[in-house]
Amino acid sequence: MKSTMSDEAILEEIGARLRRERLNRDLTQGELAERAGLARSTVAKAESGGVTTVATLVAMLRAMQLLSRLDQFLPEPPLSPVQLAKLMGRRRQRASGDRKKKQPSDSWEWGE
């Protein structure tokens, strides 16, 4: 799909792809609707490019065993560098050096 397509054109393309998948599986709209727990008219509306809900799309994909394709559609985004830094907590920025108490030298005295 091209980013220059209108919303209506994108919905029509999604509907056409759903229809092709249904036909490739040799299912009628009624059979798909029954498997998805939807009305046949809802399946017909989605396939014709009508406005539908994400829940309807998920139900149709589940009924056709295509839920795994959602990962291609909208993959899990990686964590941003800011989120990674928050997860890692505070990391050491510099060495602390030798912080042992130094023993006073016996050879030093006041007034020398």
PyMOL commands that place a pseudoatom at each C-alpha (Angstrom):
pseudoatom trace, name=CA, resn=MET, resi=1, chain=A, elem=C, hetatm=0, pos=[0.000, 0.000, 0.000]
pseudoatom trace, name=CA, resn=LYS, resi=2, chain=A, elem=C, hetatm=0, pos=[1.219, 3.437, -0.812]
pseudoatom trace, name=CA, resn=SER, resi=3, chain=A, elem=C, hetatm=0, pos=[1.250, 6.192, 1.771]
pseudoatom trace, name=CA, resn=THR, resi=4, chain=A, elem=C, hetatm=0, pos=[-0.489, 8.473, -0.721]
pseudoatom trace, name=CA, resn=MET, resi=5, chain=A, elem=C, hetatm=0, pos=[-3.631, 6.328, -0.744]
pseudoatom trace, name=CA, resn=SER, resi=6, chain=A, elem=C, hetatm=0, pos=[-6.758, 7.757, 0.846]
pseudoatom trace, name=CA, resn=ASP, resi=7, chain=A, elem=C, hetatm=0, pos=[-8.274, 6.101, 3.901]
pseudoatom trace, name=CA, resn=GLU, resi=8, chain=A, elem=C, hetatm=0, pos=[-11.136, 4.819, 1.767]
pseudoatom trace, name=CA, resn=ALA, resi=9, chain=A, elem=C, hetatm=0, pos=[-8.734, 3.284, -0.761]
pseudoatom trace, name=CA, resn=ILE, resi=10, chain=A, elem=C, hetatm=0, pos=[-6.785, 1.567, 2.019]
pseudoatom trace, name=CA, resn=LEU, resi=11, chain=A, elem=C, hetatm=0, pos=[-9.995, 0.118, 3.510]
pseudoatom trace, name=CA, resn=GLU, resi=12, chain=A, elem=C, hetatm=0, pos=[-10.999, -1.148, 0.066]
pseudoatom trace, name=CA, resn=GLU, resi=13, chain=A, elem=C, hetatm=0, pos=[-7.580, -2.784, -0.379]
pseudoatom trace, name=CA, resn=ILE, resi=14, chain=A, elem=C, hetatm=0, pos=[-7.778, -4.450, 3.046]
pseudoatom trace, name=CA, resn=GLY, resi=15, chain=A, elem=C, hetatm=0, pos=[-11.278, -5.673, 2.219]
pseudoatom trace, name=CA, resn=ALA, resi=16, chain=A, elem=C, hetatm=0, pos=[-10.121, -7.065, -1.135]
pseudoatom trace, name=CA, resn=ARG, resi=17, chain=A, elem=C, hetatm=0, pos=[-7.253, -8.894, 0.563]
pseudoatom trace, name=CA, resn=LEU, resi=18, chain=A, elem=C, hetatm=0, pos=[-9.588, -10.361, 3.181]
pseudoatom trace, name=CA, resn=ARG, resi=19, chain=A, elem=C, hetatm=0, pos=[-11.904, -11.523, 0.401]
pseudoatom trace, name=CA, resn=ARG, resi=20, chain=A, elem=C, hetatm=0, pos=[-9.024, -13.151, -1.526]
pseudoatom trace, name=CA, resn=GLU, resi=21, chain=A, elem=C, hetatm=0, pos=[-7.883, -14.957, 1.629]
pseudoatom trace, name=CA, resn=ARG, resi=22, chain=A, elem=C, hetatm=0, pos=[-11.418, -16.183, 2.304]
pseudoatom trace, name=CA, resn=LEU, resi=23, chain=A, elem=C, hetatm=0, pos=[-11.812, -17.420, -1.261]
pseudoatom trace, name=CA, resn=ASN, resi=24, chain=A, elem=C, hetatm=0, pos=[-8.361, -19.079, -1.189]
pseudoatom trace, name=CA, resn=ARG, resi=25, chain=A, elem=C, hetatm=0, pos=[-9.625, -21.056, 1.802]
pseudoatom trace, name=CA, resn=ASP, resi=26, chain=A, elem=C, hetatm=0, pos=[-12.809, -21.929, -0.093]
pseudoatom trace, name=CA, resn=LEU, resi=27, chain=A, elem=C, hetatm=0, pos=[-15.059, -20.330, 2.526]
pseudoatom trace, name=CA, resn=THR, resi=28, chain=A, elem=C, hetatm=0, pos=[-18.343, -18.560, 1.948]
pseudoatom trace, name=CA, resn=GLN, resi=29, chain=A, elem=C, hetatm=0, pos=[-19.018, -15.291, 3.736]
pseudoatom trace, name=CA, resn=GLY, resi=30, chain=A, elem=C, hetatm=0, pos=[-21.521, -17.176, 5.884]
pseudoatom trace, name=CA, resn=GLU, resi=31, chain=A, elem=C, hetatm=0, pos=[-18.981, -19.829, 6.870]
pseudoatom trace, name=CA, resn=LEU, resi=32, chain=A, elem=C, hetatm=0, pos=[-16.369, -17.232, 7.770]
pseudoatom trace, name=CA, resn=ALA, resi=33, chain=A, elem=C, hetatm=0, pos=[-18.965, -15.248, 9.717]
pseudoatom trace, name=CA, resn=GLU, resi=34, chain=A, elem=C, hetatm=0, pos=[-19.961, -18.344, 11.681]
pseudoatom trace, name=CA, resn=ARG, resi=35, chain=A, elem=C, hetatm=0, pos=[-16.344, -19.238, 12.496]
pseudoatom trace, name=CA, resn=ALA, resi=36, chain=A, elem=C, hetatm=0, pos=[-15.614, -15.651, 13.528]
pseudoatom trace, name=CA, resn=GLY, resi=37, chain=A, elem=C, hetatm=0, pos=[-18.815, -15.186, 15.520]
pseudoatom trace, name=CA, resn=LEU, resi=38, chain=A, elem=C, hetatm=0, pos=[-19.928, -12.347, 13.256]
pseudoatom trace, name=CA, resn=ALA, resi=39, chain=A, elem=C, hetatm=0, pos=[-22.939, -11.613, 11.102]
pseudoatom trace, name=CA, resn=ARG, resi=40, chain=A, elem=C, hetatm=0, pos=[-22.555, -12.361, 7.397]
pseudoatom trace, name=CA, resn=SER, resi=41, chain=A, elem=C, hetatm=0, pos=[-23.342, -8.716, 6.658]
pseudoatom trace, name=CA, resn=THR, resi=42, chain=A, elem=C, hetatm=0, pos=[-20.377, -7.668, 8.844]
pseudoatom trace, name=CA, resn=VAL, resi=43, chain=A, elem=C, hetatm=0, pos=[-18.021, -9.853, 6.794]
pseudoatom trace, name=CA, resn=ALA, resi=44, chain=A, elem=C, hetatm=0, pos=[-19.520, -8.478, 3.565]
pseudoatom trace, name=CA, resn=LYS, resi=45, chain=A, elem=C, hetatm=0, pos=[-19.097, -4.900, 4.813]
pseudoatom trace, name=CA, resn=ALA, resi=46, chain=A, elem=C, hetatm=0, pos=[-15.444, -5.505, 5.755]
pseudoatom trace, name=CA, resn=GLU, resi=47, chain=A, elem=C, hetatm=0, pos=[-14.710, -7.125, 2.400]
pseudoatom trace, name=CA, resn=SER, resi=48, chain=A, elem=C, hetatm=0, pos=[-16.315, -4.259, 0.506]
pseudoatom trace, name=CA, resn=GLY, resi=49, chain=A, elem=C, hetatm=0, pos=[-14.058, -1.722, 2.233]
pseudoatom trace, name=CA, resn=GLY, resi=50, chain=A, elem=C, hetatm=0, pos=[-16.637, -0.409, 4.636]
pseudoatom trace, name=CA, resn=VAL, resi=51, chain=A, elem=C, hetatm=0, pos=[-15.650, 1.039, 7.973]
pseudoatom trace, name=CA, resn=THR, resi=52, chain=A, elem=C, hetatm=0, pos=[-15.251, -1.796, 10.452]
pseudoatom trace, name=CA, resn=THR, resi=53, chain=A, elem=C, hetatm=0, pos=[-13.759, -2.304, 13.884]
pseudoatom trace, name=CA, resn=VAL, resi=54, chain=A, elem=C, hetatm=0, pos=[-10.382, -3.725, 14.789]
pseudoatom trace, name=CA, resn=ALA, resi=55, chain=A, elem=C, hetatm=0, pos=[-12.253, -6.400, 16.743]
pseudoatom trace, name=CA, resn=THR, resi=56, chain=A, elem=C, hetatm=0, pos=[-13.996, -7.493, 13.531]
pseudoatom trace, name=CA, resn=LEU, resi=57, chain=A, elem=C, hetatm=0, pos=[-10.676, -7.646, 11.707]
pseudoatom trace, name=CA, resn=VAL, resi=58, chain=A, elem=C, hetatm=0, pos=[-9.110, -9.697, 14.518]
pseudoatom trace, name=CA, resn=ALA, resi=59, chain=A, elem=C, hetatm=0, pos=[-12.080, -12.090, 14.575]
pseudoatom trace, name=CA, resn=MET, resi=60, chain=A, elem=C, hetatm=0, pos=[-11.843, -12.630, 10.815]
pseudoatom trace, name=CA, resn=LEU, resi=61, chain=A, elem=C, hetatm=0, pos=[-8.078, -13.152, 10.934]
pseudoatom trace, name=CA, resn=ARG, resi=62, chain=A, elem=C, hetatm=0, pos=[-8.435, -15.592, 13.843]
pseudoatom trace, name=CA, resn=ALA, resi=63, chain=A, elem=C, hetatm=0, pos=[-11.122, -17.560, 11.996]
pseudoatom trace, name=CA, resn=MET, resi=64, chain=A, elem=C, hetatm=0, pos=[-8.788, -17.869, 8.982]
pseudoatom trace, name=CA, resn=GLN, resi=65, chain=A, elem=C, hetatm=0, pos=[-5.783, -18.657, 11.239]
pseudoatom trace, name=CA, resn=LEU, resi=66, chain=A, elem=C, hetatm=0, pos=[-3.951, -15.519, 10.140]
pseudoatom trace, name=CA, resn=LEU, resi=67, chain=A, elem=C, hetatm=0, pos=[-3.335, -13.758, 13.459]
pseudoatom trace, name=CA, resn=SER, resi=68, chain=A, elem=C, hetatm=0, pos=[0.408, -14.205, 13.050]
pseudoatom trace, name=CA, resn=ARG, resi=69, chain=A, elem=C, hetatm=0, pos=[0.258, -11.747, 10.168]
pseudoatom trace, name=CA, resn=LEU, resi=70, chain=A, elem=C, hetatm=0, pos=[-0.475, -8.960, 12.626]
pseudoatom trace, name=CA, resn=ASP, resi=71, chain=A, elem=C, hetatm=0, pos=[3.234, -9.025, 13.506]
pseudoatom trace, name=CA, resn=GLN, resi=72, chain=A, elem=C, hetatm=0, pos=[3.993, -8.130, 9.902]
pseudoatom trace, name=CA, resn=PHE, resi=73, chain=A, elem=C, hetatm=0, pos=[1.298, -5.479, 9.900]
pseudoatom trace, name=CA, resn=LEU, resi=74, chain=A, elem=C, hetatm=0, pos=[2.387, -3.837, 13.131]
pseudoatom trace, name=CA, resn=PRO, resi=75, chain=A, elem=C, hetatm=0, pos=[5.597, -5.316, 14.542]
pseudoatom trace, name=CA, resn=GLU, resi=76, chain=A, elem=C, hetatm=0, pos=[6.602, -4.869, 18.159]
pseudoatom trace, name=CA, resn=PRO, resi=77, chain=A, elem=C, hetatm=0, pos=[8.508, -1.554, 18.313]
pseudoatom trace, name=CA, resn=PRO, resi=78, chain=A, elem=C, hetatm=0, pos=[12.000, -1.621, 19.806]
pseudoatom trace, name=CA, resn=LEU, resi=79, chain=A, elem=C, hetatm=0, pos=[12.708, 0.226, 23.030]
pseudoatom trace, name=CA, resn=SER, resi=80, chain=A, elem=C, hetatm=0, pos=[13.970, 3.764, 22.607]
pseudoatom trace, name=CA, resn=PRO, resi=81, chain=A, elem=C, hetatm=0, pos=[17.389, 4.664, 24.066]
pseudoatom trace, name=CA, resn=VAL, resi=82, chain=A, elem=C, hetatm=0, pos=[15.628, 6.644, 26.810]
pseudoatom trace, name=CA, resn=GLN, resi=83, chain=A, elem=C, hetatm=0, pos=[13.491, 3.637, 27.785]
pseudoatom trace, name=CA, resn=LEU, resi=84, chain=A, elem=C, hetatm=0, pos=[16.558, 1.385, 27.771]
pseudoatom trace, name=CA, resn=ALA, resi=85, chain=A, elem=C, hetatm=0, pos=[18.386, 3.778, 30.069]
pseudoatom trace, name=CA, resn=LYS, resi=86, chain=A, elem=C, hetatm=0, pos=[15.457, 3.809, 32.501]
pseudoatom trace, name=CA, resn=LEU, resi=87, chain=A, elem=C, hetatm=0, pos=[15.313, 0.005, 32.529]
pseudoatom trace, name=CA, resn=MET, resi=88, chain=A, elem=C, hetatm=0, pos=[19.021, -0.341, 33.166]
pseudoatom trace, name=CA, resn=GLY, resi=89, chain=A, elem=C, hetatm=0, pos=[18.910, 1.939, 36.184]
pseudoatom trace, name=CA, resn=ARG, resi=90, chain=A, elem=C, hetatm=0, pos=[21.867, 3.939, 37.312]
pseudoatom trace, name=CA, resn=ARG, resi=91, chain=A, elem=C, hetatm=0, pos=[25.126, 2.714, 35.908]
pseudoatom trace, name=CA, resn=ARG, resi=92, chain=A, elem=C, hetatm=0, pos=[28.514, 3.688, 37.229]
pseudoatom trace, name=CA, resn=GLN, resi=93, chain=A, elem=C, hetatm=0, pos=[29.862, 6.744, 35.513]
pseudoatom trace, name=CA, resn=ARG, resi=94, chain=A, elem=C, hetatm=0, pos=[33.342, 6.820, 37.079]
pseudoatom trace, name=CA, resn=ALA, resi=95, chain=A, elem=C, hetatm=0, pos=[35.637, 4.824, 39.305]
pseudoatom trace, name=CA, resn=SER, resi=96, chain=A, elem=C, hetatm=0, pos=[35.570, 5.527, 43.024]
pseudoatom trace, name=CA, resn=GLY, resi=97, chain=A, elem=C, hetatm=0, pos=[39.296, 5.069, 43.517]
pseudoatom trace, name=CA, resn=ASP, resi=98, chain=A, elem=C, hetatm=0, pos=[40.956, 3.795, 46.671]
pseudoatom trace, name=CA, resn=ARG, resi=99, chain=A, elem=C, hetatm=0, pos=[38.808, 5.006, 49.554]
pseudoatom trace, name=CA, resn=LYS, resi=100, chain=A, elem=C, hetatm=0, pos=[40.561, 3.143, 52.334]
pseudoatom trace, name=CA, resn=LYS, resi=101, chain=A, elem=C, hetatm=0, pos=[41.427, 5.286, 55.311]
pseudoatom trace, name=CA, resn=LYS, resi=102, chain=A, elem=C, hetatm=0, pos=[45.023, 6.195, 55.068]
pseudoatom trace, name=CA, resn=GLN, resi=103, chain=A, elem=C, hetatm=0, pos=[47.042, 5.565, 58.170]
pseudoatom trace, name=CA, resn=PRO, resi=104, chain=A, elem=C, hetatm=0, pos=[48.585, 8.727, 59.570]
pseudoatom trace, name=CA, resn=SER, resi=105, chain=A, elem=C, hetatm=0, pos=[52.276, 8.859, 59.183]
pseudoatom trace, name=CA, resn=ASP, resi=106, chain=A, elem=C, hetatm=0, pos=[54.254, 8.711, 62.486]
pseudoatom trace, name=CA, resn=SER, resi=107, chain=A, elem=C, hetatm=0, pos=[56.985, 10.905, 61.079]
pseudoatom trace, name=CA, resn=TRP, resi=108, chain=A, elem=C, hetatm=0, pos=[54.936, 14.064, 60.652]
pseudoatom trace, name=CA, resn=GLU, resi=109, chain=A, elem=C, hetatm=0, pos=[54.470, 16.474, 63.534]
pseudoatom trace, name=CA, resn=TRP, resi=110, chain=A, elem=C, hetatm=0, pos=[53.121, 19.973, 64.006]
pseudoatom trace, name=CA, resn=GLY, resi=111, chain=A, elem=C, hetatm=0, pos=[55.543, 22.748, 63.572]
pseudoatom trace, name=CA, resn=GLU, resi=112, chain=A, elem=C, hetatm=0, pos=[57.999, 21.011, 61.338]
for i in range(1, 112): cmd.bond("trace and resi %d" % i, "trace and resi %d" % (i + 1))
show_as sticks, trace
zoom trace
